[in-house]
Amino acid sequence: MKSNIQIESASEDETLLGQEMQGEASSDSSQENKNGQPAAQPEIQTSEGDIGKAMGAKKNRDLTLVRKAEAALFLANRTVSLDELSKLLETSRVNARNLVELLRSEYENREGAIEVVLGEAGVMLQVKPQFLQGVSELSRKPDLSRKATKILALVAKKGGLMQSELKKYFKGEIYEYTTELKRSGYIESEKRGNTRYLKPSKKFTESFQLA
């Protein structure tokens, strides 16, 4: 009698084991599709909230880099090449240019006395030419006479003009002060007919900026 009970118990254990193995086999088979290929794994869903957070983080990084670019230009007090700026910001040259464009747009919207100038040589912060008169004496290089400074401001505002046209704006001696400006290196002069064409020089661009 005791022997029969042990045999029945062993039989029940074998039955349970067989059921478990069948269950595992059924689970494995469910991982394959009808063609015998592994079943596709469910796609990871990305919520709009996650996308918004990622975009917000990028915007914050860009704004931080714009502020760093502004600080770099302020402290440089000269033209900074895009290559140099990209190294300072630890970003690509293309992104450095994009950041400069954002900064320039900011200053344009402010309608203030300072502007961001982007050219072939690079980018810089400078005082708008129309605001130089009356404040240029605070520049780091106040080595010009008052009238020469006024003439320089006019030349810079117009981007260049004929020397003969200065008589429309100033009375008295003109030649002495244009000579002073040329000697100081703040303007360039080109012969055109009986007069000369005056335009701001690179030295002017680098000297009369935001100090």
C-alpha positions as CSV (number, residue, x, y, z in Angstrom):
1,M,0.0,0.0,0.0
2,K,2.8,2.4,0.9
3,S,4.6,1.5,-2.4
4,N,1.5,2.4,-4.4
5,I,1.3,5.9,-2.7
6,Q,4.9,6.6,-3.7
7,I,4.3,5.6,-7.3
8,E,1.3,7.8,-7.6
9,S,3.2,10.8,-6.1
10,A,6.0,10.3,-8.6
11,S,3.4,10.1,-11.4
12,E,1.9,13.4,-10.3
13,D,5.3,15.1,-10.3
14,E,6.0,13.9,-13.8
15,T,2.6,15.3,-14.9
16,L,3.3,18.7,-13.4
17,L,6.8,18.8,-15.0
18,G,5.4,18.0,-18.4
19,Q,2.8,20.7,-18.1
20,E,5.4,23.3,-17.2
21,M,7.6,22.3,-20.2
22,Q,4.6,22.5,-22.5
23,G,3.8,26.0,-21.1
24,E,7.4,27.2,-21.8
25,A,7.3,25.7,-25.3
26,S,4.0,27.5,-26.0
27,S,5.5,30.8,-24.8
28,D,8.5,30.3,-27.0
29,S,6.4,29.5,-30.0
30,S,4.3,32.7,-29.4
31,Q,7.5,34.7,-30.1
32,E,7.5,33.6,-33.7
33,N,5.0,34.6,-36.3
34,K,3.3,32.4,-38.8
35,N,6.3,32.5,-41.2
36,G,8.6,31.2,-38.5
37,Q,10.3,34.5,-38.0
38,P,10.9,36.1,-34.6
39,A,7.9,38.2,-33.6
40,A,8.5,42.0,-33.8
41,Q,9.3,43.7,-30.6
42,P,7.0,46.5,-29.5
43,E,8.1,50.0,-30.6
44,I,9.2,52.4,-27.9
45,Q,6.7,55.2,-27.8
46,T,8.0,58.8,-27.4
47,S,5.6,61.2,-25.9
48,E,5.1,64.8,-27.0
49,G,6.3,65.8,-23.5
50,D,9.6,64.1,-24.0
51,I,10.1,65.9,-27.4
52,G,9.2,69.2,-25.8
53,K,11.7,68.7,-23.0
54,A,14.4,67.8,-25.5
55,M,13.7,70.9,-27.6
56,G,13.6,73.1,-24.5
57,A,16.9,71.8,-23.4
58,K,18.5,72.6,-26.8
59,K,17.0,76.1,-26.8
60,N,18.5,76.7,-23.3
61,R,21.9,75.5,-24.5
62,D,21.7,77.8,-27.6
63,L,20.8,80.8,-25.4
64,T,23.7,80.1,-23.1
65,L,26.1,79.9,-26.1
66,V,24.6,83.2,-27.4
67,R,25.4,84.9,-24.1
68,K,29.0,83.4,-24.2
69,A,29.5,84.7,-27.7
70,E,28.3,88.1,-26.6
71,A,30.7,88.1,-23.7
72,A,33.6,87.0,-25.9
73,L,33.0,89.8,-28.4
74,F,32.6,92.4,-25.7
75,L,35.9,91.4,-24.1
76,A,37.8,91.0,-27.4
77,N,37.1,94.6,-28.4
78,R,38.1,93.6,-32.0
79,T,37.1,91.4,-34.9
80,V,36.8,87.8,-33.9
81,S,36.9,85.1,-36.7
82,L,34.2,82.5,-36.8
83,D,36.9,79.8,-36.4
84,E,38.2,81.4,-33.2
85,L,34.7,81.9,-31.9
86,S,33.7,78.3,-32.6
87,K,36.7,77.1,-30.6
88,L,35.8,79.4,-27.7
89,L,32.2,78.1,-27.7
90,E,33.3,74.5,-28.3
91,T,30.9,74.2,-31.2
92,S,31.0,73.9,-35.0
93,R,31.8,76.9,-37.3
94,V,28.3,76.7,-38.8
95,N,26.6,76.8,-35.4
96,A,28.9,79.6,-34.3
97,R,27.6,81.6,-37.3
98,N,24.0,80.8,-36.4
99,L,24.6,81.9,-32.8
100,V,26.0,85.2,-34.1
101,E,23.0,85.7,-36.3
102,L,20.7,85.2,-33.3
103,L,22.8,87.8,-31.3
104,R,22.7,90.2,-34.2
105,S,18.9,89.9,-34.4
106,E,18.7,90.6,-30.7
107,Y,20.6,93.8,-31.0
108,E,18.6,94.9,-34.0
109,N,15.4,94.5,-32.1
110,R,16.7,96.5,-29.2
111,E,17.3,99.5,-31.6
112,G,20.2,100.6,-29.3
113,A,23.5,102.3,-30.0
114,I,25.4,99.0,-30.3
115,E,25.4,96.6,-33.2
116,V,26.8,93.2,-34.2
117,V,28.7,93.4,-37.5
118,L,29.4,90.2,-39.3
119,G,31.7,90.3,-42.3
120,E,34.3,88.2,-44.2
121,A,36.9,88.7,-41.5
122,G,34.6,87.7,-38.6
123,V,32.3,89.3,-36.2
124,M,32.5,92.2,-33.7
125,L,30.5,94.5,-31.4
126,Q,30.7,98.1,-32.2
127,V,29.1,101.5,-31.6
128,K,26.8,102.5,-34.5
129,P,28.5,105.2,-36.5
130,Q,25.6,107.7,-36.0
131,F,26.3,107.6,-32.2
132,L,30.1,108.1,-32.3
133,Q,29.9,111.9,-32.4
134,G,30.1,113.2,-28.9
135,V,31.2,109.9,-27.3
136,S,34.2,108.9,-29.3
137,E,36.4,110.9,-26.8
138,L,35.8,108.1,-24.4
139,S,37.4,105.6,-26.8
140,R,40.6,103.9,-25.8
141,K,42.5,105.9,-28.4
142,P,41.3,109.6,-28.2
143,D,44.1,110.8,-30.4
144,L,42.0,112.9,-32.8
145,S,41.0,116.5,-32.8
146,R,37.4,117.4,-32.3
147,K,36.7,118.3,-35.9
148,A,38.6,115.3,-37.2
149,T,36.4,113.1,-35.0
150,K,33.2,114.7,-36.4
151,I,34.5,114.2,-40.0
152,L,35.3,110.6,-39.2
153,A,31.8,110.0,-37.7
154,L,30.2,111.3,-40.9
155,V,32.5,109.2,-43.2
156,A,31.7,106.1,-41.1
157,K,27.9,106.9,-41.0
158,K,27.8,107.1,-44.8
159,G,30.2,104.3,-45.3
160,G,32.3,106.6,-47.5
161,L,32.0,109.8,-49.4
162,M,33.9,112.2,-51.7
163,Q,36.2,114.6,-49.9
164,S,34.6,117.5,-51.8
165,E,31.3,116.7,-50.2
166,L,32.6,117.5,-46.7
167,K,32.2,121.2,-47.5
168,K,28.4,120.7,-47.4
169,Y,28.7,119.7,-43.8
170,F,31.6,121.6,-42.4
171,K,32.8,125.1,-42.6
172,G,36.4,126.3,-42.8
173,E,39.5,124.0,-43.2
174,I,38.8,120.5,-44.3
175,Y,42.1,119.2,-45.8
176,E,44.0,119.5,-42.6
177,Y,41.6,117.2,-40.7
178,T,41.3,114.6,-43.5
179,T,45.1,114.5,-43.5
180,E,45.0,114.0,-39.8
181,L,42.6,111.1,-40.2
182,K,44.7,109.5,-43.0
183,R,47.9,109.9,-40.9
184,S,46.1,108.3,-37.9
185,G,45.1,105.4,-40.1
186,Y,41.3,105.8,-39.5
187,I,40.3,106.4,-43.1
188,E,41.5,105.3,-46.5
189,S,41.7,107.7,-49.5
190,E,41.4,106.9,-53.2
191,K,42.0,109.3,-56.0
192,R,38.9,110.0,-58.1
193,G,39.1,112.8,-60.6
194,N,39.9,116.1,-59.0
195,T,39.0,114.9,-55.5
196,R,39.4,111.8,-53.3
197,Y,37.0,109.2,-52.0
198,L,37.2,108.7,-48.2
199,K,36.1,105.5,-46.5
200,P,36.6,104.0,-43.0
201,S,39.7,101.8,-42.6
202,K,40.2,98.5,-40.9
203,K,41.9,100.4,-38.0
204,F,38.7,102.4,-37.5
205,T,36.6,99.3,-37.5
206,E,38.8,97.7,-34.8
207,S,39.3,100.9,-32.7
208,F,35.9,102.5,-32.4
209,Q,33.9,99.7,-31.0
210,L,32.2,98.9,-27.7
211,A,34.9,99.4,-25.1
